[in-house]
């Protein structure tokens, strides 16, 4: 049962038409909004670059450990490490593709920004 306070002091919510109007209505100048979007994308791309660098370093370390385990005929350790290496390479590939997609979006926005 709703209490008296919540029904008495009801907060007004925005109607569907109000939400639609806000979505369609221009929200200021386009050029500065595109520039802020480009800047935010650049920040995310640089974060992805640092993550990719760390993953590549981890990849090299794990690969070296797999080689060492194989040379010592330690098959169980080499299997575990090679599975981990495969997972790291999958994540690296996925992150690289995401980075490339963000770069494409950034390039398109920059082109639009320069044309306007």
Secondary structure, DSSP 8 states (H G I E B T S, - for coil): ---HHHHHT------HHHHHHHHHS--S-HHHHHHHHHHHHHHHHHHHHHHHHHHHHHHHHHHHHHHHHHHTT-HHHHHHHHHHHHHHHHHHHHHHHHHHHHHHHHHHHHHHHHH-
